[in-house]
Amino acid sequence: MSTMAGLKPKHFIWRMEGNVALIQLDRPDRKNPLTFESYAELRDTFRALPYADDVDAVVFLPNGGNFCSGGDVHDIIGPLVDMDMKGLLAFTRMTGDLVKAMIACNKPIISAIDGVAVGAGAIIAMASDMRLATPEAKTAFLFTRVGLAGCDMGACAMLPRIIGQGRAAELLYTGRSMGAEEGERWGFYNRLVAADALEAEALNMAARIAAGPTFAHGITKTQLNQEWSMGLEQAIEAEAQAQAICMQTKDFERAYRAFVAKEKPVFEGD
C-alpha cells in the first residue's frame, strides 16, 4: 500500500481533508477545460488510488464557479484535426482509460457541480458514484455539436443506466444542456445544493462515507459496476460471495460488538 496525501500534480489541484481527497481542475479563467496532460495525470492518479491507504473517498469540486468545460478547444480539438487514425485512437483510448480508472479505483467518488459541466466534464460527473449540483449547474454531452458521436468515454453505456434510455438518447443526440432541476428530477443529480454550501455538503457526504466500513465500500463499488453485465442469478451469487468476504472483516465484528454494547461502531477499514 502507499499514501497519496503528498501528491503534487502539475495539472490540477489536489488536497486532503482527513481521508477525503479533493480534486479541482485549475483553469478557472476558461471554465476549467481538460488538456492532454490533465487527462493523463488524472488517469494515472485514479490508477494509483486502489493502493492508497490514506484515501477513502474522492470529491471533484468546481473552481471559479464552473466544474469543467470539456476538452480544450485550442489544446485538444485543434491538434486532433491534424492527427492520423493511430494518434486519434490513442487519444480516445486514453480518455476512456480515465473513466475505467475512476470505476476501478475502489473509492467512492462524489462530483460537486456548479456552472458548466460539459463534454468530458459531464463524463467525469457521470462516471462518479454520486453527484451534487447547484441550481446554476448546466450539464451537456455536447459531442454531436462538434460533429462527433454521442458515444464518448462510455456515455452510451452509463448514461442510460442513470437517467433511462430515452432521456439519455435525447441528450446524446441533441447535445443540449440539462438544467439542474431537470437533472435532479431525472436522477442524474442526487440533490441540489446552494452554491455557497456545495463544497461543505460534498465534503460532509464524503466524510460520512469514509467513516464507514471502507473495505466493504470498495466491494459495493465493485459490485455496482460488475453487475451491469450479469444476469440476476449470477449477480445474486456474486453478492453472496462478496458479502461472505465482508463477514470476515474486523469491521463486521466491530459493528456486532458495538451493537451489543449499545454503542456506535467505529470502523477502521479492515
N, C-alpha and C positions, 0 to 999 in steps of 0.2 A: 504494500500500500504506500501511498505518498500523500503529501499535503500540497494544497494549491493556494493557501492564503497569501503567499508571497508572489503570486503570479503578476507579472508586469507586461501585459500585452501592448503591442505598438499601435493597434488599430481600433481598439475600443477600450472603454473604461471598465475596470474590474475592481470590486471592493467586497469586503466581507462584513456582514453583520452577524456576529456569532458564527453559527454553522450554515448560514444562508449566503450564497454568492449572488451578487448583484452585477448585472451587465447593462451597459449603456453604449450605444453607438455614439461616436463623438464628432459629428459634423453638423451641429445644430443649425448653422447658417444655411445649410442646404437640405434641411429636414432629414439628416442622418442617412444618406444613401450608403449602400454597400459597394465595396471595390473588390477586385480580385484578391487583394491582400487580406481584407477583413473577412471575406468568405472563408479563405483558407485558415486564418487564425482562429475563427470561431469553430470551424470544423475540428481543428486539432485540439482545441480546448475541450470540446464536448467528448472527443475521443479519449481524453485523459481523465475525465470525471469519474468513470467507474472505479478507478483506482485511488481516488482521493478520499481519505477517511476523515477529512475535516470539512467536507461539503455534504450537506444532507438535503438541500433544496436549492433551486436556482430561480432568480427573478430577473426577467428582462424589463427594464424601465425605459420610459421615454426620456428625451433630452431636449430642452428648449421648446417644449410644447408639442413635440411630434415624436412618433415612435420610429418609423423608418420609411423612406420614400422609395425603397427598392434599389435595383441596380443603378449605379451612377450613369447618367446618360453619356457623359464625356469619357469617364474612366473605364466603363464596361461596354456599353452599347456601341459606341463608336468603333472601338477595336474589334468587336465581334463581326461587324460588317465586312471586315477585311480578312477574316480568318478562313482557313480551309476546313473541310469537314472533320479532319482529325483534331484540329485545335478546338473546334466548336463542341465536339463530343467530349473532349477532355474537360471543357468548362462546364457543360451541363451535368456531367457526372460529378464534378466537384461540388456544384451547388446541391445536387441530390444527396451527396455524402454528408452535407451539413444536417439535413433532415434525418438521415439514417443515424448519425451520431447523437442527435437530440433524442431520438427514440430509444437508442441503445445505452444511454448514459447512466441508467439505473437511478436517476434522481428525478423527483417531481419538478416540473418546470411551470412557472406562472409567468404569463405575459401581462404587463400592465400598460394599456394602450391609451394614449392621448393623441389628438391630432391625426395625422395621416399614418396609416399602416397599409401600404400598397405594394403590389408586386411581391418581391421577396420578403418585404416586411409583413405582408399578410400571411405569407407562408410560414414565417417564424412564429407568428401568433397561432396559426392553425396547428403547427407541429408541437406546440406547448400543451401541457396537460390541462391547464385551466387558463381562463382569460378574464381579466377585469378591464373595464373601459370607462372613460369619462363620457358625458353626454356629447362632447365635441368630437369623439372618435369617428373616423371615416376609414373603412377598410375596403379595398378593391383588389381583386385578382385581375389586373388590367392587361394581361398578356396579349389578348386579342387587339387591344388598342395600339400595340406596336407591331402588329402583323404576325403575331405568334399564336400557337395553340394554347388553350387554357390548361393543358395537361402538363404543368410545370412543377417539378420538385414534389411530386406525389399528390397534387391538388385533386386530380380526378379520383384518386383512391380514398383520400382522407376527408375532404370537404363534404361529400355526400353522407358520410357516416356521422358527421357533426350536425348538419342542418337539413339533411334529406336530399334525395336525388334531384327533384325538380328545382328546388331553391338553388342548389349548387350549380345545376346546369344553367340557370338564368345568370348567375354571377360570372360563370366561366365563359359563357358565350358572349355576353354583352360587355364585360369588364367594368360595369357600373359600380359606383360606390354603395356600400351597405352602411346605412346610418346606425348610430349607437342603439337607439330604441328598437329598430328592426333587428339588429344583431342579437340583442338580448331576447327578443321575442322568438327568434328562430333558434336560440340555443347556442349561438356562436360565443356570446359573452355569458359568463356565469352570472355577472351582475354589473350594474353601472354604479360608479362612484364619482363624487365631485373631484375635480382636478386637484384641489388642494389637499385632498385626503387619499389620493390614489396610491402614492408610494407607501404611506403608512398602512393602508389596508392590504396591499400586496405583501408587505413585509410581515404583517400580523398573520396573514393566511399561511405564508411560507414557514414562519416560526412555529405555528401550531402543528403543521405537518412534520417539521423537523424534530419537534419534541415527541413525536410518536415513535412507533417501532420501525426504525428506518430500514432495517433488513427486510421486514415484511412489506414496506412501501415499495422497495425495489422489485419484490416478487409481484406485487399488484401491477406495477407499471409493465413488467414483462408480460403478464397475462393479458392485460388490456390490449396490448399490441399484437401478441401472438394469436390471440383467439379470433382476430379478424378472419383468418384463413382456416379456421377449424369448424367442423361440424359440431352440433350440440353435444353428442355423446363424447367426442374427442375433447371438447372443452371441459366438460364435467370431470372427465378422468384427469386432465391436466391440472385442474384446480384441486382435485383430491390429492394429487402428488405434491403440488405446491403448498397446500395447507399442512400436509404431514411434515414437510420440511420446516415450516414455520413453527410447528408444535415442538420441534427440537431446540428452539432458541431459548436463551435465558430470559428474553423479554416476555415470552409466553408464561414462563414460570413466575416472573416478577409480577405480571398482571394478576395471576391467580393469587399469589401471596398477598398482594395489596388488597384484592377484593375481600379475602378472608379477614384481613386486619382492618377493613373498612377505611382504607387509605387510597389516595390517588397514586396509580403506578408511575414510577419514574423509569422511563425506557432508556436503554443505553446502546441500542442498535446491534446487539449480538444475541 
